[in-house]
Amino acid sequence: MDTPIIPVAGGMEAGLDRTPATAGRGTYLETLHSWVVTVDHKRLGMLYIGLALLFLLVGGFEVLLIRIQLFVPHNTFVSAGTFNRMFTMHGTTMVFLVGMPILFGFGNYLVPLMIGARDMAFPRLNAFSFWISAFGGLLLYYSFIGGVGLFGTGSAPDVAWFAYAPLTERAFSPGHSVDYWAVAIFASGIGSIGTSINIIATAFSMRCKGMTLMRMPLLPWLYVTTSFLVLLAVGPLTAAQAMLLIDRYLGGHFFDTQAGGSAILWAHFFWIFGHPEVYVLVLPPFGFANEIIPVFSRKAIFGYPAMMAASVGIGFVSLTVWAHHMFTIGMTSFGNLFFTLSTMVVSIPTGIKTFNWLATIWGGKVRFETPMLFSIAFLFQWVIAGLTGIMLSVSPWNWQLHNSYFVVAHFHYVLVGAILFMIFAAFYYWYPKMTGRMLNERLGKWHFWLMVIGFHMTFDVMHFPGLLGMPRQIFTYEPDRGWTTLNQIVSVGALFQAIATLVFVYNLIDSYFHGDTAGPDPWDAWTLEWSTPSPPPVYNFAVDPEVASRRPLWDLKHPEDPDGPYE
Amino acid sequence: MHPSKFWDKDKKEGQVKSPFSVRQLVAAPGMWVSTCVGAAANPSTSTFSSLSTPAREVYGLSLFVLAITGMIFFSVSCLLVYALVHFRARPDDETEPPQVFGSVNIELAWTIIPILTLVVLFLGTARVLFSIQDARKPASALDVTVVGHQFWWEFRYPQYNVVTANELHLPLSSAEAQQPTFMKLTSADVMHSFWVPQLAGKTDLLPNRVNEMWIDPLKPGLYLGQCAQFCGIEHAKMLLRIYVDEPEQFKNWIAEQQQKQPEIKDQQAADEGQPNPKIDERQSPLPPNSPATRINTANESAVVPQGTNAHDGQLVFEHQACINCHTVAGTIADGRFGPDLTHLMSRSTLAAGVVSNTPDQLNAWISAPDKIKPGSLMPNMHLTDRQNAQITAYLLTLK
């Protein structure tokens, strides 16, 4: 089949790849070898995504055990120790082994393509970052078998994902499970920093001809912001892990309160990482929304400069809010007030983004395909997550809500309702680019509706046990508290989400073999990645592209009405 | 019987279904606008049925914030739904809509309006924040020191020299006679958090640090709460009970708690026929060594066989490692690692609220703490059944 030729703005003819699609298949071992030694940003992106999907299933399985245990009060389905391990591993897995890798995966894949580059700035650093992150993940999970220490306790870590000191000190957590936790995060942190440096260098130095920073699509912009946040935030976390290991093995007393150390010190270190981390996870999905919502509304993004400024603004403000996780820890009233204010300030740039998405839809012609469905759900859920975030920023109310199921509901609204929903949208949107096949639209709709029903059953209802006084991280609860029915609805919702995820995974596998052929530009989109074949060749672009606006493909498709004059 | 038992009729082991849960579920959506309801008769952990000034102020603030955020949600959702319905793609319409790239005025509007909203929210928050956190401590205030332990609560009343565990007794603070309780909170091991939703928000307990909070319960009754900061394996079973007593009741309770238990030599004397008023008269009006007394003691429990006597129990208790961790004021037992047992029988639950304080449960707890609360730091001492029964009999005398 002849590949279509798209002339690139500037009159140069660059079409798409004219070399044969495959240079002949290798043996199984050769293929495997080529994936292990690859430094291609697209393959590494897919490796990241594959790894993250694997851990998504594992983390999902862990949470199902949690939800079964909480189905009735005084349940003995799993022991207290197992339950504590499950929620520790669920949290650590979902943040460090699902969220970060899957977003870095998409970033790896998309950033060079969207800025018209042939690879990342440092391909071998890229490979190193992936493998060290994967190593961190395997190390964490090895703790299930290797974590039994000299003292005969523990397998996986059971100190909660924020691992507050001094519970993690040797006096309270003998054995090696905490060591595995610390070293695993240490390792994956190195990977994250490597990838961040790579993304920043790529976006700043490898943009194609004509792509000024103000013409760079918003997705790379958000990845740049995220990467700066990773550089600033992961450092303290890595330092804290080193300090913890020094405490545990070299007689340090940073967090060892029995020897004069400070428990609050750990909390500060952790949340100086932990809160920017939330934005590290949510900014790339904002980037997905910035690409998907305009394409399916058939309109340019509303207020590009404001969107960009808001993203960078969120990045800056998010560095000043960490202690809103610590309103109950005993800060002074002025301390509490400061973090109330800084937290509320985040909602201003966030609000700008939300209103700009709304304005992008306004006046458009909205197509309701699966990527857009997930994006619409994202918009509603993001608004709710933001508003419960404002509630939590009100420090006196936070004294009641902190560490309750209300907080759990709030941050799952962010992590699932916003981030995971946009990740699903991104899968439906870019899977055709990555594989050359469309995802099945009918299964996609099943996935979407099951997910929406399950999500709202689980996380809407989950606010209420929190308001009724249910703390998080408890392996069981008393029958007389009025939490039982609510927990049962939550658990049933979790089952819906599990089924939805399985439908999705089936769709991913089945469509790879039987999906409709996608072609280079199935969504009639406007950014550079859609100008190459699907999947793109190793070198991405046969000829270096040259752009004259933020939407180079719009210019090509509408030569009579190019974007340039309006920007 | 201790007055606390009056409110405490809910404890039935293995009870799964509670009429309360259904009621709460039905009430849940309405809760957003519900007003304070007196829930003292029905112990509740709802943050919206506040019965103390700090909790009430937070509750009022929460309604204010809910109103504002509710309006934001309503208006944004309406706009979004309208946009999605009105601007949906019509079939067979292949044309592109007009491209709009932005509008500085509109964007300024939706920057400034949220800023103004936040100023209002922030000022409302600041008022409540200072009014609670920087409240002055009146001279009439009761001091309580709360020490968190894995996995139980130690309560000290420095003004009265009273120490107890897991069940905090506080005086009512009425409008006429204000007696708020000012608490200092710290931890003996890891982080914990003190949370009784009807009385106040939570405050963390940290080792090497003292935090403060205050409450002024406005209704007598039982208040429930639990540890709200993950503190290890039995975090879920670190429950809190607060009994708010009328001032008179509270004084009596303090007076009872201040009494010491008799020395063992008094008991030996008692065995030799000299009645010890402190222990035996409270147990029974009969002479201490009469068979009827022993049967009375035994009848309290099937696990304490006839002929078991509290005095033997005290001997076992004091000759085992029990006293390394537990205090019984007035005796040689002065361990500080575990809960103070001086007036164990005045408490309605064992093991930080996990089981009710009956002779059977007490015996089961002593025999195998790990069965009732796996991971509890109280070890199984591997005593004989007879020794366990004797200790139980002894502890039953610690009224």
Interface residues (C-beta under 8 A of the other chain):
Chain A: V72 P73 H74 S79 A80 G81 N84 D158 V159 A160 Y164 P166 L167 A171 F172 T257 Q258 G260 G261 S262 A263 I264 S297 R298 K299 A300 F302 G303 Y304 P305 A306 T328 I329 G330 S333 N336 L337 T340 L341 M344 V345 S347 I348 G351 I352 T354 F355 N356 L358 A359 I361 W362 G363 G364 K365 V366 R367 F368 I376 L379 F380 V383 I384 L387 T388 I390 M391 V394 S395 P396 W397 N398 W399 Q400 L401 H402 N403 S404 F464 L467 L468 G469 M470 P471 R472 Q473 I474 F475 T476 Y477 E478 P479 D480 R481 G482 W483 T484 T485 L486 H558 D561 D563 Y566 E567
Chain B: D10 G14 Q15 V16 K17 S18 F20 S21 V22 R23 Q24 L25 A28 M31 P43 S44 T45 S46 T47 F48 A55 E57 V58 L61 S62 V65 L66 T69 I72 F73 V76 S77 L79 L80 A83 L84 F87 R88 A89 R90 D93 T95 E96 P97 P98 Q99 V100 F101 G102 S103 I106 E107 W110 T111 P114 I115 L118 L121 F122 T125 A126 V128 L129 F130 I132 Q133 D134 Q150 D189 V190 M191 S193 W195 P197 A200 G201 K202 T203 D204 L206 P207 N208 R209 N211 E212 L224 G225 Q226 C227 A228 Q229 F230 C231 G232 I233 E234 H235 A236 K237 L239 P374 G375
